[in-house]
Amino acid sequence: MTATCVCGADLWPYRGVEPADHQVMGHEYVGVVEEVGADVRTVAVGDFVVGRSSSPTTPARPAAPATSPSA
């Protein structure tokens, strides 16, 4: 895991709008794949991936390539 961050859902308990008792914040994450199992076909070692927070069982997806604005 390279980095984690809070998302909009984390801001409600952070601001006190919802209870924050035992609230785990920072469930958005990115990283670089370090190893894969023999049956893994969708990512490879070295791929930059972004974890989806919408479902804890959803596998990480490769990140879209960075683009720069055209001149």
Stockholm file with secondary structure:
# STOCKHOLM 1.0

chainA/1-71         MTATCVCGADLWPYRGVEPADHQVMGHEYVGVVEEVGADVRTVAVGDFVVGRSSSPTTPARPAAPATSPSA
#=GR chainA/1-71 SS CCEEECCHHHHHHHTTSSCCTTCCCCCEEEEECCCCCTTCCSCCTTCEEEECSSCTTSCCEECCCCCCCCC
#=GC SS_cons        CCEEECCHHHHHHHTTSSCCTTCCCCCEEEEECCCCCTTCCSCCTTCEEEECSSCTTSCCEECCCCCCCCC
//
